[in-house]
């Protein structure tokens, strides 16, 4: 079943946290796995992060990932205090689930499809890793009651 974005397979659930070191230890204990490394969101020269359509060179975060089976990851995100969807969530809602994510092909087309389908608005976008992938956070709270993340690997 492909649906609006071309997939119905959940890839990730993201959580916003205040203290990634403390939280990742608790998750590791819960899952019975080693504590994962913490990584940062990358340099702006690679990420090209935009927030609400404007360049956001200082928006960044720390992240840790847990693979929990069937290709699904739990992502812990500690924002750096600068305006971003991560920081906005922490400021407005505190810690907790931030997004659900799906791998897609054709990012621009999928963003447009979500705009048309659910009135979703792209609130943050950028590249990840060494630039070999792109993410987009879509605010779909109105129709779907959540923030969606689309991930595309090139």
trRosetta pair geometry for C-beta under 8 A, 3 or more apart (Angstrom, degrees):
i j d omega theta_ij theta_ji phi_ij phi_ji
1 8 4.9 7 91 -2 100 142
2 6 5.1 -29 -172 -146 99 38
2 7 6.4 -24 -145 -64 56 29
2 8 7.2 -154 -133 -21 8 89
3 6 7.1 -84 69 -6 69 13
3 7 7.0 -51 48 71 105 21
3 8 5.2 105 -5 -69 132 93
4 110 8.0 106 133 -149 77 75
4 113 5.2 164 174 148 89 117
4 114 6.6 108 138 -82 129 63
4 117 4.8 7 -135 -71 148 166
4 118 8.0 93 141 -18 174 103
5 102 5.9 94 108 99 144 146
5 104 5.4 -78 170 -101 102 125
5 110 4.9 57 -139 -150 84 112
5 113 6.4 167 -87 88 57 134
5 114 6.7 19 -76 -60 104 102
5 150 6.7 -144 -154 -108 136 114
6 104 5.7 108 54 -139 119 84
6 105 6.4 -94 117 40 162 83
6 106 7.5 104 -23 45 155 110
6 110 6.7 -79 7 -97 112 113
7 102 5.4 169 82 -177 118 118
7 103 6.6 22 30 71 170 68
7 104 6.5 -142 14 -93 118 66
9 71 7.0 9 164 88 122 135
9 102 6.8 122 77 -137 59 91
9 103 7.5 -22 85 38 106 93
10 13 7.4 16 173 -51 123 85
10 72 5.8 23 109 -107 95 112
10 100 6.1 -56 -136 -176 107 109
10 101 7.4 92 -165 70 66 51
10 102 6.6 -71 -116 -86 37 79
11 71 6.5 -58 -125 140 65 96
11 72 6.5 179 -172 -113 21 56
11 73 6.9 -4 153 24 68 90
11 101 4.9 -69 70 105 101 90
11 102 5.5 140 3 -117 107 27
11 103 5.1 109 -69 -23 149 86
11 151 6.3 -105 88 36 158 133
12 72 6.6 167 -83 -160 34 63
12 73 4.7 -16 -109 64 89 88
12 74 7.4 157 -157 -92 72 17
12 75 5.4 26 -176 -13 122 114
12 99 7.8 24 105 101 97 94
12 100 7.2 159 87 -162 57 44
12 101 3.8 0 56 49 101 121
12 149 6.9 -41 74 70 117 129
12 151 7.4 69 12 -19 129 143
13 72 7.2 25 -5 -180 90 107
13 73 7.8 -165 30 94 59 49
13 74 5.7 -21 67 -114 91 65
13 75 7.2 -177 87 25 39 78
13 97 6.4 -45 179 -135 102 103
13 99 7.5 -179 -153 91 43 51
13 100 5.7 -17 -104 -107 70 70
13 101 7.5 -152 -68 15 26 85
14 74 7.9 146 -95 -169 31 48
14 75 4.3 -25 -108 71 78 109
14 76 7.9 169 -157 -81 63 17
14 77 5.8 20 -175 -10 107 122
14 97 7.3 104 82 -160 51 58
14 98 4.5 -56 107 64 99 106
14 99 4.5 16 43 50 117 87
14 100 7.7 -155 16 -75 80 24
14 101 6.6 70 -23 -26 106 114
14 149 6.7 61 -5 -9 135 145
15 23 7.7 -151 110 166 130 144
15 74 6.9 7 -1 -177 111 93
15 75 7.0 173 24 87 66 56
15 76 5.4 -22 69 -110 101 61
15 77 6.8 170 84 23 47 79
15 95 7.2 30 172 -179 95 83
15 96 6.4 -96 -146 163 85 18
15 97 5.8 -49 -99 -95 72 41
15 98 6.1 150 -126 -1 15 94
16 77 5.4 -42 -105 76 56 97
16 78 7.7 115 -165 -97 60 34
16 79 6.8 -3 -147 -17 106 103
16 86 5.8 160 -113 -159 111 74
16 89 4.8 172 -30 103 160 125
16 90 5.1 -142 158 -68 135 85
16 93 7.8 101 54 78 138 104
16 95 5.7 -148 97 -133 77 52
16 96 6.5 0 50 50 87 44
16 98 4.6 101 -29 -63 94 122
17 20 5.5 123 86 -84 125 59
17 23 4.3 -74 -153 -8 155 166
17 76 5.3 -6 5 -168 133 99
17 77 6.8 141 21 67 79 42
17 78 5.4 -50 79 -79 83 81
17 95 5.4 45 -113 -134 47 115
18 23 8.0 127 50 -35 58 126
18 78 6.8 60 179 -130 11 97
18 90 7.0 126 -81 -147 76 124
18 95 5.9 -79 -16 -68 88 117
19 22 4.1 24 117 26 121 114
19 23 5.9 141 87 -17 69 93
19 78 7.0 56 -107 -109 8 134
20 23 5.7 -62 -137 45 30 107
20 24 5.7 28 167 -21 69 109
20 38 5.7 109 122 -120 132 125
20 62 4.9 -129 8 103 160 120
20 63 7.5 -122 -134 -104 147 11
20 64 5.8 145 -179 -5 112 115
20 76 5.5 137 -135 129 89 119
20 77 7.7 -60 -92 171 117 8
20 78 3.9 -102 -39 -23 109 130
21 24 6.4 -53 -139 34 21 104
21 25 6.8 22 157 -18 56 107
21 38 7.0 -47 -80 -52 73 146
22 25 6.1 -62 -159 32 29 111
22 26 6.7 24 151 -17 65 107
23 26 5.7 -56 -152 35 36 110
23 27 6.4 33 153 -16 69 105
23 76 5.6 168 108 -149 124 143
24 27 5.6 -51 -144 40 37 111
24 28 6.1 41 154 -23 67 105
24 35 5.7 94 130 -156 103 91
24 36 6.2 -106 -169 48 129 83
24 38 7.0 -149 -7 -74 161 94
24 64 4.3 -9 -100 93 137 165
24 76 5.6 -148 -76 43 88 160
25 28 5.7 -53 -146 36 30 113
25 29 6.4 31 154 -18 63 105
25 35 5.5 -12 -98 -106 62 128
26 29 5.8 -54 -150 36 30 112
26 30 6.3 35 150 -22 64 106
27 30 5.4 -53 -148 35 33 116
27 31 6.2 17 159 -5 68 109
27 64 8.0 154 56 106 139 124
27 66 5.9 -129 144 -38 126 151
27 74 6.7 -156 -163 108 142 144
27 76 6.8 -150 -5 -53 155 133
28 31 6.2 -62 -142 47 27 99
28 32 7.9 -178 164 -1 54 4
28 33 5.5 -106 -149 75 73 72
28 34 6.4 -50 -154 132 126 19
28 35 4.3 -76 -45 -86 167 62
28 36 7.1 -172 -82 -6 114 70
28 66 7.4 -160 -83 -97 63 123
29 32 7.4 26 -175 -74 29 42
31 66 6.0 167 -16 -167 166 139
31 68 6.9 -110 -120 -108 132 89
33 36 7.9 15 119 -46 114 86
33 66 6.7 134 66 -141 145 103
36 64 4.8 141 83 -170 112 96
36 65 5.9 -128 155 60 167 54
36 66 6.3 -145 -19 -75 136 65
37 64 7.0 -174 90 -121 37 86
38 62 5.2 3 -179 -179 112 112
38 63 7.0 147 -158 72 63 35
38 64 5.2 -47 -99 -70 65 99
39 62 7.2 153 80 -158 32 63
39 63 5.4 -29 67 64 83 89
39 64 7.4 140 17 -84 73 49
40 60 6.2 7 -180 174 102 118
40 61 7.2 159 -157 86 60 40
40 62 5.7 -44 -101 -101 61 62
40 63 7.4 125 -130 15 14 83
41 47 6.5 30 143 -85 93 156
41 49 7.6 28 144 -63 130 141
41 59 7.8 -61 96 124 160 68
41 60 4.4 -167 45 -154 123 72
41 61 4.7 78 -45 44 123 72
41 62 7.6 -95 -27 -69 80 23
41 63 6.7 99 -74 -15 69 114
41 128 7.6 -78 -164 -119 67 87
42 46 5.1 -90 167 76 122 121
42 47 4.6 136 93 -51 117 111
42 60 7.7 -157 53 -130 46 102
42 127 7.6 -88 100 96 159 78
42 128 6.4 178 -11 -139 145 50
42 129 7.3 -31 -78 20 141 8
43 46 5.2 81 68 14 82 99
43 47 6.7 176 86 0 35 96
44 47 5.6 -64 -122 52 34 98
44 48 6.9 98 -179 -73 64 27
44 49 6.3 -83 -123 22 79 94
44 56 7.9 -151 -120 98 116 51
44 57 4.1 23 -123 -143 165 74
44 58 7.7 -21 -61 -51 136 30
45 48 8.0 5 176 -57 14 68
46 127 6.0 -113 150 87 72 119
46 130 6.7 -94 -151 -162 139 35
46 131 4.8 -120 -163 -61 91 99
47 126 4.2 14 174 176 90 125
47 127 5.2 -158 -133 58 39 73
47 128 6.9 36 -113 -82 90 44
47 131 7.9 -132 -73 -91 34 75
48 55 7.7 -74 -169 -125 61 88
48 126 5.7 170 75 -137 63 79
48 127 5.9 54 32 6 98 102
49 55 7.5 94 86 -160 59 54
49 56 4.7 -68 114 71 101 97
49 57 7.2 154 56 -91 97 26
49 59 5.2 -131 124 70 146 112
49 60 7.8 -164 -2 -76 162 61
49 84 7.6 -24 168 -117 138 112
49 124 7.0 -8 -167 -169 93 94
49 125 7.3 162 -147 86 50 43
49 126 3.7 -20 -95 -81 64 140
50 53 5.9 -2 163 -146 125 14
50 54 6.1 151 -158 67 86 24
50 55 5.9 -51 -103 -91 76 34
50 56 5.9 130 -136 5 22 96
50 124 6.8 176 90 -147 57 48
50 125 5.1 -2 53 56 99 88
50 126 6.6 169 15 -66 61 81
51 54 6.2 -34 67 61 65 80
51 56 4.0 62 1 -53 104 148
51 59 5.6 127 -40 -48 130 161
51 83 5.9 157 119 124 161 94
51 84 5.5 -116 -96 -114 137 53
51 85 6.9 -164 -131 -29 98 74
51 123 7.1 4 -158 159 63 66
51 124 5.1 -5 -109 -103 66 89
52 123 6.0 -7 -75 -152 64 63
52 124 7.6 -12 -30 -70 50 63
53 122 7.6 95 -66 93 80 99
56 59 3.9 10 146 2 121 123
56 82 7.4 145 -178 135 102 118
56 83 6.9 -119 -134 89 122 89
56 84 6.5 128 162 -91 152 84
56 124 7.6 -41 27 -132 152 95
58 80 7.7 -129 158 94 78 130
58 82 4.5 -154 119 -135 100 164
59 80 7.4 157 -160 47 35 110
59 82 5.0 -140 -92 103 52 114
59 83 6.4 -66 -87 85 108 55
59 84 3.9 128 -153 -75 118 114
59 86 7.8 138 -174 33 100 106
59 87 7.6 -121 -135 -1 91 121
59 124 7.6 -134 143 -138 157 123
60 79 7.9 131 90 -157 41 56
60 80 4.7 23 74 -2 81 143
60 82 6.9 49 21 40 68 126
60 84 7.7 -171 3 -48 20 155
61 77 5.0 0 167 -168 147 90
61 78 5.9 153 -167 75 85 46
61 79 5.0 -47 -102 -103 99 43
61 80 5.9 -135 -85 -22 41 86
61 84 7.2 -130 -47 90 107 160
61 86 5.2 -2 -79 88 137 176
62 77 7.4 150 77 -156 49 44
62 78 4.4 -6 54 55 99 105
62 80 7.6 111 -17 -68 78 86
63 75 6.1 -23 -159 -169 108 96
63 76 6.6 148 -155 79 52 59
63 77 5.5 -9 -100 -100 82 67
63 78 7.7 -158 -68 22 39 71
64 75 7.6 153 77 -156 43 50
64 76 4.6 -5 55 53 91 111
65 73 5.1 -15 -165 -174 103 128
65 74 7.1 150 -157 77 50 53
65 75 5.5 -15 -102 -103 78 69
65 76 7.7 -152 -70 20 34 74
66 73 6.4 148 75 -161 46 70
66 74 4.3 -5 57 52 104 102
66 76 7.9 55 -6 -16 99 99
67 72 7.5 126 -157 82 58 45
67 73 5.4 -40 -96 -99 55 82
68 72 5.3 -45 63 93 95 95
68 73 6.8 144 8 -118 84 26
68 74 5.7 64 -29 -18 126 99
69 72 6.4 -4 74 44 52 95
75 101 7.8 37 7 2 135 140
77 86 5.3 -113 140 -129 128 126
77 98 6.5 -40 43 14 130 159
79 82 7.5 -142 171 45 99 59
79 84 5.9 -172 -137 59 120 120
79 86 3.7 164 -78 120 112 112
79 87 4.1 -177 156 -69 155 71
79 89 7.9 151 -30 51 138 91
79 90 5.6 -137 28 -3 128 139
80 84 8.0 62 39 7 82 136
80 87 7.5 -61 54 -69 49 117
81 87 6.3 102 -142 -117 11 130
82 87 6.3 -161 76 -33 34 157
83 87 5.9 -123 -122 69 22 135
83 88 7.0 44 -154 -54 67 92
84 87 4.8 92 45 11 79 97
84 88 6.7 -138 88 -5 39 88
84 124 6.2 60 -166 -110 76 147
85 88 5.6 -51 -141 38 30 116
85 89 6.4 36 156 -24 62 104
85 98 7.6 111 135 -177 99 116
85 123 5.2 104 -85 112 117 116
85 124 4.3 -114 -14 -7 118 138
85 137 4.9 -81 3 89 175 164
85 147 7.0 143 180 -156 130 151
86 89 6.0 -58 -157 31 26 110
86 90 6.6 21 151 -15 63 107
86 98 6.9 0 -116 -141 65 154
87 90 5.6 -55 -148 38 36 111
87 91 6.1 33 155 -17 69 109
88 91 5.8 -60 -146 40 28 109
88 92 5.9 6 164 -3 66 117
89 92 6.3 -69 -137 48 23 97
89 93 5.4 -40 -173 40 65 112
89 98 5.2 36 -176 -121 173 98
89 147 7.8 -77 -85 -6 127 157
90 93 7.4 -66 -102 58 11 70
90 94 6.6 26 -156 -137 49 18
90 95 7.0 22 -123 -73 80 53
93 96 6.4 -88 134 46 112 119
98 147 6.3 -44 159 63 61 135
99 137 6.3 -100 -94 -129 149 100
99 146 7.1 120 -133 165 50 98
99 147 4.4 -72 -98 99 87 100
99 148 6.4 118 -160 -135 100 11
99 149 4.5 74 147 -23 144 105
100 146 6.1 15 13 151 104 146
100 147 7.8 145 21 84 61 59
100 148 6.3 -33 70 -117 78 62
100 149 7.1 -167 93 24 30 84
101 135 7.9 -39 -133 -138 126 107
101 148 7.3 129 -100 -175 41 59
101 149 3.8 -30 -100 74 94 106
101 150 7.2 -180 -152 -78 75 16
101 151 5.6 46 177 -18 118 113
102 148 7.1 -17 12 -171 103 105
102 149 7.5 158 22 85 58 61
102 150 6.1 -25 68 -114 83 61
102 151 7.0 -175 90 26 34 85
103 151 5.0 -47 -101 79 60 98
103 152 7.1 121 -162 -94 66 41
103 153 7.1 -18 -146 1 114 96
104 107 6.4 120 92 -91 117 55
104 110 4.6 11 170 -61 156 167
104 150 4.9 -22 13 -163 132 105
104 151 6.9 133 18 63 76 45
104 152 5.5 -52 75 -77 75 92
105 110 8.0 126 71 -40 35 126
105 152 6.5 120 -106 -131 32 106
106 109 4.0 -16 150 38 115 123
106 110 5.8 126 97 -24 80 92
106 152 7.5 -171 28 -114 22 143
107 110 5.8 -64 -146 38 27 107
107 111 6.3 28 159 -20 66 105
107 134 5.5 -37 -72 93 161 131
107 136 6.1 129 -167 -10 111 130
107 150 6.2 143 -132 121 81 128
107 152 4.6 -106 -60 -5 104 149
108 111 5.8 -52 -148 33 30 112
108 112 6.5 30 154 -16 63 106
109 112 5.8 -56 -151 37 30 111
109 113 6.4 33 150 -23 64 106
110 113 5.4 -48 -145 33 35 116
110 114 6.5 33 155 -16 65 103
110 150 5.5 153 112 -140 136 155
111 114 5.9 -58 -152 38 31 107
111 115 6.5 36 149 -22 65 104
111 120 7.7 -127 -160 99 61 116
111 122 5.4 5 -152 -65 126 125
111 136 5.8 -54 -85 131 116 163
111 138 6.7 -174 -130 -84 76 123
111 150 6.9 -130 -69 30 76 154
112 115 5.5 -50 -149 32 34 115
112 116 6.4 28 155 -14 66 106
113 116 5.9 -59 -150 41 30 108
113 117 5.9 22 156 -16 67 116
114 117 5.6 -55 -130 44 32 108
114 118 5.7 -32 -171 38 70 103
114 120 4.0 -29 144 43 104 140
114 138 5.2 4 125 -173 153 162
114 140 6.5 -82 -177 -82 114 121
114 148 6.9 -139 -137 64 151 145
114 150 7.9 -143 -20 -45 146 132
115 118 7.8 -82 -121 58 9 62
115 119 6.8 20 -165 -136 48 20
115 120 5.6 -99 -82 62 44 74
115 121 7.2 73 -109 -85 89 43
115 122 7.9 -45 -67 -22 107 88
117 120 7.4 7 66 0 85 106
117 143 7.7 -165 127 99 72 159
118 140 4.7 23 122 -144 142 105
118 142 7.0 152 165 74 83 94
118 143 3.8 -147 -153 62 88 139
118 144 5.3 -8 -150 -22 150 107
119 140 7.7 128 73 -130 65 64
119 142 5.4 -40 81 72 124 143
119 143 5.9 128 35 -19 98 121
120 138 4.1 26 169 171 128 114
120 139 6.2 161 -157 73 70 46
120 140 4.2 -26 -98 -82 106 85
120 143 7.6 -85 -55 39 77 114
120 144 7.6 -3 -76 17 108 122
120 148 6.9 -33 -135 35 147 119
121 138 6.8 151 69 -157 30 67
121 139 4.9 -13 57 50 87 104
122 125 5.8 11 173 -47 119 117
122 136 5.4 -43 -136 -173 109 113
122 137 7.1 115 -156 75 58 51
122 138 5.6 -37 -92 -98 55 73
122 139 8.0 -164 -78 11 8 78
123 137 5.3 -55 61 98 90 102
123 138 7.1 141 7 -121 84 21
123 139 4.9 67 -29 -28 127 108
123 147 7.7 -65 37 -136 133 112
124 135 8.0 -1 113 111 89 99
124 136 7.3 168 90 -152 52 46
124 137 4.5 22 52 35 92 117
125 134 7.2 10 -174 180 89 100
125 135 6.9 -171 -143 95 50 58
125 136 4.5 0 -107 -109 94 80
125 137 7.3 -141 -66 22 55 67
126 134 7.1 -164 109 -148 28 70
126 135 6.2 -3 61 55 67 88
127 131 4.7 21 151 -131 146 59
127 132 7.8 108 -174 26 108 24
127 133 6.6 133 -162 81 70 46
127 134 5.2 -45 -102 -96 63 69
127 135 7.7 144 -118 14 16 73
128 131 7.9 163 67 -87 22 23
128 133 5.0 -33 58 81 92 102
128 134 7.2 161 10 -102 81 18
128 135 5.8 49 -24 -14 120 111
129 132 5.3 -47 90 42 131 90
129 133 5.5 68 20 26 120 104
132 153 6.4 17 137 -157 89 77
132 154 5.4 -131 -169 49 62 96
133 151 6.5 3 176 -174 120 87
133 152 6.3 171 -157 89 72 47
133 153 4.5 -31 -99 -103 104 61
133 154 6.5 -157 -83 2 45 77
134 151 7.5 163 84 -153 48 44
134 152 5.0 -6 56 58 92 97
134 154 7.5 64 -8 -37 94 101
135 149 5.9 -15 -166 -171 105 104
135 150 6.9 153 -156 80 52 53
135 151 5.4 -14 -102 -101 79 70
135 152 7.9 -179 -78 21 36 68
136 149 7.1 157 79 -154 43 56
136 150 4.8 -5 55 53 95 101
137 147 5.8 -2 -171 178 101 111
137 148 7.3 155 -156 82 50 45
137 149 5.4 -26 -98 -98 67 77
138 147 7.0 156 76 -163 46 61
138 148 4.6 -15 59 63 102 96
138 149 7.5 175 16 -86 76 27
138 150 6.7 45 -12 -11 115 103
139 142 7.9 66 136 -5 87 88
139 147 5.9 -29 -106 -110 53 82
140 143 6.0 -61 -178 58 84 87
140 144 4.0 6 136 41 116 117
140 145 7.7 -24 114 28 80 27
140 146 6.1 0 75 71 95 62
140 147 6.9 144 30 -114 75 26
140 148 5.2 27 8 -5 129 108
141 144 7.3 -74 -95 66 13 66
141 145 5.9 35 -151 -132 54 25
141 146 6.5 147 -92 5 59 11
141 147 6.9 -5 -53 -59 89 65
144 148 7.1 17 93 -41 149 114
